[in-house]
Amino acid sequence: MQNQTIDHHLREALTHLEEAINQSIHTVTQNEASSKEIGGKWEQFLGQFYGMVKDKGKKSRVNLLSWISFSRIR
């Protein structure tokens, strides 16, 4: 049951991320000058995500990033 809940949350996150990507692309194609602002939003998001993974990992002594084979992500 726990794994199904994790899968559900990850699927939901991917759905939201896809929509954010689509809206970002649409916004920039409509107004190229907005690319710096949109890029900043993505930098902030990715920084917060990475920081959250690192912070929660430190607090729980679990290195989530060590579970991921980055060479397999492509």
KALIN-V249357 format. One record per residue. N is the residue number from 0. RES is the residue in one small letter. SS is DSSP state (helix for helix, strand for strand, loop for the rest). PHI is phi in degrees with one decimal (NA if undefined). Layout:
# KALIN-V249357
N:RES:SS:PHI
N:RES:SS:PHI
This chain:
# KALIN-V249357
0:m:loop:NA
1:q:helix:-60.3
2:n:helix:-64.4
3:q:helix:-65.3
4:t:helix:-65.4
5:i:helix:-61.6
6:d:helix:-57.0
7:h:helix:-60.1
8:h:helix:-64.9
9:l:helix:-67.3
10:r:helix:-63.4
11:e:helix:-61.9
12:a:helix:-61.0
13:l:helix:-62.9
14:t:helix:-61.4
15:h:helix:-66.9
16:l:helix:-65.1
17:e:helix:-61.0
18:e:helix:-64.9
19:a:helix:-64.4
20:i:helix:-63.4
21:n:helix:-59.4
22:q:helix:-67.9
23:s:helix:-62.7
24:i:helix:-62.8
25:h:helix:-60.1
26:t:helix:-60.8
27:v:helix:-71.5
28:t:helix:-69.7
29:q:helix:-79.8
30:n:loop:-149.6
31:e:helix:-60.1
32:a:helix:-65.4
33:s:helix:-82.3
34:s:helix:-62.1
35:k:helix:-66.0
36:e:helix:-64.3
37:i:helix:-65.1
38:g:helix:-58.7
39:g:helix:-62.8
40:k:helix:-63.3
41:w:helix:-68.3
42:e:helix:-61.4
43:q:helix:-62.7
44:f:helix:-60.7
45:l:helix:-64.2
46:g:helix:-64.0
47:q:helix:-65.0
48:f:helix:-62.6
49:y:helix:-61.0
50:g:helix:-62.1
51:m:helix:-64.7
52:v:helix:-60.8
53:k:helix:-65.4
54:d:helix:-64.0
55:k:helix:-65.0
56:g:helix:-62.8
57:k:helix:-63.4
58:k:helix:-64.1
59:s:helix:-99.4
60:r:loop:58.5
61:v:loop:-126.9
62:n:loop:-93.6
63:l:helix:-57.2
64:l:helix:-65.1
65:s:helix:-73.5
66:w:helix:-81.6
67:i:loop:-103.3
68:s:loop:-91.6
69:f:helix:-66.7
70:s:helix:-70.0
71:r:helix:-85.1
72:i:loop:-86.6
73:r:loop:-163.5
